[in-house]
Amino acid sequence: MKQSAEWNGFKRLLTMIGDVGLFNLSILLAFYWRFGVDIPEWNFKMYEGSAIYISLLFLLVNFFLGVYVYYNRRISDIIFNTVLAQLITILGLTMITFMGRFFAFPRLVLGYSFLLSILILGVWRVFIYYMYIRFTSNYKVASFIL
């Protein structure tokens, strides 16, 4: 199939790296939204200490939801998967921070990052979807059937 040659694992890996970077950016922006420029050091250290786990959970949830599969998708599917993945990720992070006794990690930052990540990742993934359509000659787009 020509699709695998045009949209290969390397492009998918770059998409995943971009996703992780933008998700962590949304958390950093949520810190600035919550605290302004004077972020409490203790709160930010909790984020720094758990950033790798946050990123792994984010990738795991997105991978299992099939976010990185663009074949036979519509933009509404991409947005829905983005919202669902962010909801599951933020709920998981809330549980991890509670069970891991990371009480210095502000829950309001998670709420703000939920909103920011939906916006940032939604725009990013729609852009990636259009790049997928542009560079894949035999793409399939789901059609609406009654």
ABEGO torsion letter per residue (X at the ends): XAAAAABBAAAAAAAAAAAAAAAAAAAAAAAAAAAEABBBAAAAAAAAAAAAAAAAAAAAAAAAAGAABABGBBAAAAAAAAAAAAAAAAAAAAAAAAAAGBAABBAAAAAAAAAAAAAAAAAAAAAAAAAAAAABAABBBBBBBX
